[in-house]
Amino acid sequence: MRRWVVIAHHVPGRIRLKYKLGLVAQLMQFNLSNVDEVIEQVPAFLSYKLNKSTGSIVIEYDAKLVTPQWVEQLFGESDEQAKQAYFAFAQYLSDQGITP
């Protein structure tokens, strides 16, 4: 997903991503209700809102459960940092007994 978005604004607990039009085509391949079901299992994830008119996605998360640095790295430009953040987040989910 990183290739389709850039961070527009981020404060701990809330990140706004600007997306490229190609993301919409990618999302259409998924059943979003299935995505919602998986997301609901993650206690750190609070909400998301897709705004087609501004071309942005706002994600709210519990900054006490997820390190804001992980979020920055997940959507940043560095492949290595994104990979490290992904594995750290996956370990967190595993520790919580969550298997998406």
CNS distance restraints for C-alpha pairs under 8 A (distance, minus, plus):
assign (resid   1 and name CA) (resid   5 and name CA) 6.81 0.50 0.50
assign (resid   1 and name CA) (resid  23 and name CA) 7.69 0.50 0.50
assign (resid   1 and name CA) (resid  75 and name CA) 8.00 0.50 0.50
assign (resid   2 and name CA) (resid   6 and name CA) 7.33 0.50 0.50
assign (resid   2 and name CA) (resid  74 and name CA) 7.39 0.50 0.50
assign (resid   2 and name CA) (resid  75 and name CA) 5.33 0.50 0.50
assign (resid   2 and name CA) (resid  76 and name CA) 7.19 0.50 0.50
assign (resid   2 and name CA) (resid  77 and name CA) 7.71 0.50 0.50
assign (resid   4 and name CA) (resid  19 and name CA) 5.63 0.50 0.50
assign (resid   4 and name CA) (resid  20 and name CA) 5.35 0.50 0.50
assign (resid   4 and name CA) (resid  21 and name CA) 7.90 0.50 0.50
assign (resid   4 and name CA) (resid  22 and name CA) 6.63 0.50 0.50
assign (resid   4 and name CA) (resid  23 and name CA) 5.53 0.50 0.50
assign (resid   5 and name CA) (resid  17 and name CA) 5.93 0.50 0.50
assign (resid   5 and name CA) (resid  18 and name CA) 5.50 0.50 0.50
assign (resid   5 and name CA) (resid  19 and name CA) 4.31 0.50 0.50
assign (resid   5 and name CA) (resid  20 and name CA) 6.23 0.50 0.50
assign (resid   5 and name CA) (resid  23 and name CA) 7.86 0.50 0.50
assign (resid   5 and name CA) (resid  75 and name CA) 7.29 0.50 0.50
assign (resid   6 and name CA) (resid  17 and name CA) 5.51 0.50 0.50
assign (resid   6 and name CA) (resid  18 and name CA) 5.42 0.50 0.50
assign (resid   6 and name CA) (resid  19 and name CA) 6.57 0.50 0.50
assign (resid   6 and name CA) (resid  75 and name CA) 6.80 0.50 0.50
assign (resid   6 and name CA) (resid  76 and name CA) 7.26 0.50 0.50
assign (resid   7 and name CA) (resid  15 and name CA) 7.36 0.50 0.50
assign (resid   7 and name CA) (resid  16 and name CA) 6.24 0.50 0.50
assign (resid   7 and name CA) (resid  17 and name CA) 4.63 0.50 0.50
assign (resid   7 and name CA) (resid  18 and name CA) 6.34 0.50 0.50
assign (resid   7 and name CA) (resid  72 and name CA) 7.91 0.50 0.50
assign (resid   7 and name CA) (resid  75 and name CA) 6.75 0.50 0.50
assign (resid   7 and name CA) (resid  76 and name CA) 7.25 0.50 0.50
assign (resid   8 and name CA) (resid  15 and name CA) 7.76 0.50 0.50
assign (resid   8 and name CA) (resid  16 and name CA) 5.49 0.50 0.50
assign (resid   8 and name CA) (resid  17 and name CA) 5.28 0.50 0.50
assign (resid   8 and name CA) (resid  18 and name CA) 5.88 0.50 0.50
assign (resid   9 and name CA) (resid  15 and name CA) 5.83 0.50 0.50
assign (resid   9 and name CA) (resid  16 and name CA) 5.15 0.50 0.50
assign (resid   9 and name CA) (resid  17 and name CA) 7.08 0.50 0.50
assign (resid  10 and name CA) (resid  14 and name CA) 5.94 0.50 0.50
assign (resid  10 and name CA) (resid  15 and name CA) 4.30 0.50 0.50
assign (resid  10 and name CA) (resid  16 and name CA) 6.25 0.50 0.50
assign (resid  10 and name CA) (resid  72 and name CA) 7.84 0.50 0.50
assign (resid  11 and name CA) (resid  15 and name CA) 6.34 0.50 0.50
assign (resid  11 and name CA) (resid  68 and name CA) 7.90 0.50 0.50
assign (resid  12 and name CA) (resid  63 and name CA) 5.62 0.50 0.50
assign (resid  12 and name CA) (resid  68 and name CA) 5.45 0.50 0.50
assign (resid  13 and name CA) (resid  60 and name CA) 5.47 0.50 0.50
assign (resid  13 and name CA) (resid  61 and name CA) 4.76 0.50 0.50
assign (resid  13 and name CA) (resid  62 and name CA) 5.43 0.50 0.50
assign (resid  13 and name CA) (resid  63 and name CA) 4.79 0.50 0.50
assign (resid  13 and name CA) (resid  68 and name CA) 7.15 0.50 0.50
assign (resid  14 and name CA) (resid  58 and name CA) 6.97 0.50 0.50
assign (resid  14 and name CA) (resid  59 and name CA) 5.68 0.50 0.50
assign (resid  14 and name CA) (resid  60 and name CA) 4.44 0.50 0.50
assign (resid  14 and name CA) (resid  61 and name CA) 6.20 0.50 0.50
assign (resid  15 and name CA) (resid  58 and name CA) 5.70 0.50 0.50
assign (resid  15 and name CA) (resid  59 and name CA) 5.36 0.50 0.50
assign (resid  15 and name CA) (resid  60 and name CA) 6.58 0.50 0.50
assign (resid  16 and name CA) (resid  56 and name CA) 6.57 0.50 0.50
assign (resid  16 and name CA) (resid  57 and name CA) 5.65 0.50 0.50
assign (resid  16 and name CA) (resid  58 and name CA) 4.40 0.50 0.50
assign (resid  16 and name CA) (resid  59 and name CA) 6.46 0.50 0.50
assign (resid  17 and name CA) (resid  56 and name CA) 5.39 0.50 0.50
assign (resid  17 and name CA) (resid  57 and name CA) 5.16 0.50 0.50
assign (resid  17 and name CA) (resid  58 and name CA) 6.36 0.50 0.50
assign (resid  18 and name CA) (resid  55 and name CA) 5.75 0.50 0.50
assign (resid  18 and name CA) (resid  56 and name CA) 4.32 0.50 0.50
assign (resid  18 and name CA) (resid  57 and name CA) 6.51 0.50 0.50
assign (resid  19 and name CA) (resid  23 and name CA) 6.51 0.50 0.50
assign (resid  19 and name CA) (resid  55 and name CA) 5.64 0.50 0.50
assign (resid  19 and name CA) (resid  56 and name CA) 5.65 0.50 0.50
assign (resid  19 and name CA) (resid  57 and name CA) 7.35 0.50 0.50
assign (resid  20 and name CA) (resid  24 and name CA) 7.88 0.50 0.50
assign (resid  20 and name CA) (resid  55 and name CA) 7.32 0.50 0.50
assign (resid  21 and name CA) (resid  25 and name CA) 7.27 0.50 0.50
assign (resid  21 and name CA) (resid  55 and name CA) 7.93 0.50 0.50
assign (resid  22 and name CA) (resid  26 and name CA) 6.40 0.50 0.50
assign (resid  23 and name CA) (resid  27 and name CA) 6.07 0.50 0.50
assign (resid  24 and name CA) (resid  28 and name CA) 6.22 0.50 0.50
assign (resid  25 and name CA) (resid  29 and name CA) 7.01 0.50 0.50
assign (resid  26 and name CA) (resid  30 and name CA) 7.52 0.50 0.50
assign (resid  27 and name CA) (resid  32 and name CA) 7.70 0.50 0.50
assign (resid  30 and name CA) (resid  34 and name CA) 7.87 0.50 0.50
assign (resid  30 and name CA) (resid  35 and name CA) 7.68 0.50 0.50
assign (resid  31 and name CA) (resid  35 and name CA) 6.72 0.50 0.50
assign (resid  32 and name CA) (resid  36 and name CA) 6.10 0.50 0.50
assign (resid  33 and name CA) (resid  37 and name CA) 6.26 0.50 0.50
assign (resid  34 and name CA) (resid  38 and name CA) 6.46 0.50 0.50
assign (resid  35 and name CA) (resid  39 and name CA) 6.16 0.50 0.50
assign (resid  36 and name CA) (resid  40 and name CA) 6.05 0.50 0.50
assign (resid  37 and name CA) (resid  41 and name CA) 6.89 0.50 0.50
assign (resid  38 and name CA) (resid  42 and name CA) 7.28 0.50 0.50
assign (resid  38 and name CA) (resid 100 and name CA) 5.83 0.50 0.50
assign (resid  39 and name CA) (resid  45 and name CA) 6.76 0.50 0.50
assign (resid  40 and name CA) (resid  45 and name CA) 7.34 0.50 0.50
assign (resid  41 and name CA) (resid  98 and name CA) 6.91 0.50 0.50
assign (resid  41 and name CA) (resid 100 and name CA) 7.83 0.50 0.50
assign (resid  42 and name CA) (resid  93 and name CA) 7.34 0.50 0.50
assign (resid  42 and name CA) (resid  98 and name CA) 7.08 0.50 0.50
assign (resid  43 and name CA) (resid  62 and name CA) 7.97 0.50 0.50
assign (resid  44 and name CA) (resid  61 and name CA) 5.41 0.50 0.50
assign (resid  44 and name CA) (resid  62 and name CA) 4.78 0.50 0.50
assign (resid  44 and name CA) (resid  63 and name CA) 7.54 0.50 0.50
assign (resid  44 and name CA) (resid  65 and name CA) 5.59 0.50 0.50
assign (resid  44 and name CA) (resid  66 and name CA) 6.36 0.50 0.50
assign (resid  45 and name CA) (resid  59 and name CA) 8.00 0.50 0.50
assign (resid  45 and name CA) (resid  60 and name CA) 6.54 0.50 0.50
assign (resid  45 and name CA) (resid  61 and name CA) 4.50 0.50 0.50
assign (resid  45 and name CA) (resid  62 and name CA) 6.38 0.50 0.50
assign (resid  46 and name CA) (resid  59 and name CA) 7.70 0.50 0.50
assign (resid  46 and name CA) (resid  60 and name CA) 5.32 0.50 0.50
assign (resid  46 and name CA) (resid  61 and name CA) 4.94 0.50 0.50
assign (resid  46 and name CA) (resid  62 and name CA) 6.75 0.50 0.50
assign (resid  47 and name CA) (resid  59 and name CA) 5.90 0.50 0.50
assign (resid  47 and name CA) (resid  60 and name CA) 5.17 0.50 0.50
assign (resid  47 and name CA) (resid  61 and name CA) 6.99 0.50 0.50
assign (resid  48 and name CA) (resid  57 and name CA) 6.87 0.50 0.50
assign (resid  48 and name CA) (resid  58 and name CA) 5.44 0.50 0.50
assign (resid  48 and name CA) (resid  59 and name CA) 4.35 0.50 0.50
assign (resid  48 and name CA) (resid  60 and name CA) 6.12 0.50 0.50
assign (resid  49 and name CA) (resid  57 and name CA) 5.58 0.50 0.50
assign (resid  49 and name CA) (resid  58 and name CA) 5.22 0.50 0.50
assign (resid  49 and name CA) (resid  59 and name CA) 6.66 0.50 0.50
assign (resid  50 and name CA) (resid  55 and name CA) 7.82 0.50 0.50
assign (resid  50 and name CA) (resid  56 and name CA) 6.14 0.50 0.50
assign (resid  50 and name CA) (resid  57 and name CA) 4.51 0.50 0.50
assign (resid  50 and name CA) (resid  58 and name CA) 6.64 0.50 0.50
assign (resid  51 and name CA) (resid  55 and name CA) 5.84 0.50 0.50
assign (resid  51 and name CA) (resid  56 and name CA) 5.34 0.50 0.50
assign (resid  51 and name CA) (resid  57 and name CA) 6.07 0.50 0.50
assign (resid  52 and name CA) (resid  56 and name CA) 6.69 0.50 0.50
assign (resid  61 and name CA) (resid  66 and name CA) 7.45 0.50 0.50
assign (resid  62 and name CA) (resid  66 and name CA) 6.29 0.50 0.50
assign (resid  63 and name CA) (resid  67 and name CA) 5.93 0.50 0.50
assign (resid  63 and name CA) (resid  68 and name CA) 6.08 0.50 0.50
assign (resid  66 and name CA) (resid  70 and name CA) 7.14 0.50 0.50
assign (resid  66 and name CA) (resid  71 and name CA) 7.76 0.50 0.50
assign (resid  66 and name CA) (resid  89 and name CA) 7.60 0.50 0.50
assign (resid  67 and name CA) (resid  71 and name CA) 6.98 0.50 0.50
assign (resid  68 and name CA) (resid  72 and name CA) 6.37 0.50 0.50
assign (resid  69 and name CA) (resid  73 and name CA) 6.11 0.50 0.50
assign (resid  70 and name CA) (resid  74 and name CA) 5.98 0.50 0.50
assign (resid  70 and name CA) (resid  82 and name CA) 7.85 0.50 0.50
assign (resid  70 and name CA) (resid  85 and name CA) 4.85 0.50 0.50
assign (resid  70 and name CA) (resid  86 and name CA) 7.64 0.50 0.50
assign (resid  70 and name CA) (resid  88 and name CA) 7.74 0.50 0.50
assign (resid  70 and name CA) (resid  89 and name CA) 7.42 0.50 0.50
assign (resid  71 and name CA) (resid  75 and name CA) 6.54 0.50 0.50
assign (resid  71 and name CA) (resid  85 and name CA) 7.45 0.50 0.50
assign (resid  72 and name CA) (resid  76 and name CA) 5.75 0.50 0.50
assign (resid  73 and name CA) (resid  77 and name CA) 7.72 0.50 0.50
assign (resid  73 and name CA) (resid  78 and name CA) 7.30 0.50 0.50
assign (resid  73 and name CA) (resid  81 and name CA) 5.47 0.50 0.50
assign (resid  73 and name CA) (resid  82 and name CA) 4.89 0.50 0.50
assign (resid  73 and name CA) (resid  85 and name CA) 6.02 0.50 0.50
assign (resid  74 and name CA) (resid  81 and name CA) 7.25 0.50 0.50
assign (resid  74 and name CA) (resid  82 and name CA) 4.38 0.50 0.50
assign (resid  74 and name CA) (resid  83 and name CA) 7.46 0.50 0.50
assign (resid  74 and name CA) (resid  85 and name CA) 5.87 0.50 0.50
assign (resid  74 and name CA) (resid  86 and name CA) 6.53 0.50 0.50
assign (resid  75 and name CA) (resid  82 and name CA) 6.90 0.50 0.50
assign (resid  76 and name CA) (resid  81 and name CA) 7.83 0.50 0.50
assign (resid  76 and name CA) (resid  82 and name CA) 6.83 0.50 0.50
assign (resid  77 and name CA) (resid  82 and name CA) 7.86 0.50 0.50
assign (resid  78 and name CA) (resid  82 and name CA) 6.14 0.50 0.50
assign (resid  79 and name CA) (resid  83 and name CA) 6.09 0.50 0.50
assign (resid  80 and name CA) (resid  84 and name CA) 6.25 0.50 0.50
assign (resid  81 and name CA) (resid  85 and name CA) 6.12 0.50 0.50
assign (resid  82 and name CA) (resid  86 and name CA) 5.99 0.50 0.50
assign (resid  83 and name CA) (resid  87 and name CA) 6.28 0.50 0.50
assign (resid  84 and name CA) (resid  88 and name CA) 6.16 0.50 0.50
assign (resid  85 and name CA) (resid  89 and name CA) 6.02 0.50 0.50
assign (resid  86 and name CA) (resid  90 and name CA) 6.02 0.50 0.50
assign (resid  87 and name CA) (resid  91 and name CA) 6.04 0.50 0.50
assign (resid  88 and name CA) (resid  92 and name CA) 6.26 0.50 0.50
assign (resid  89 and name CA) (resid  93 and name CA) 6.25 0.50 0.50
assign (resid  90 and name CA) (resid  94 and name CA) 6.14 0.50 0.50
assign (resid  91 and name CA) (resid  95 and name CA) 6.05 0.50 0.50
assign (resid  92 and name CA) (resid  96 and name CA) 6.31 0.50 0.50
assign (resid  93 and name CA) (resid  97 and name CA) 6.32 0.50 0.50
assign (resid  93 and name CA) (resid  98 and name CA) 5.05 0.50 0.50
assign (resid  93 and name CA) (resid  99 and name CA) 6.91 0.50 0.50
assign (resid  94 and name CA) (resid  98 and name CA) 5.40 0.50 0.50
assign (resid  94 and name CA) (resid  99 and name CA) 6.43 0.50 0.50
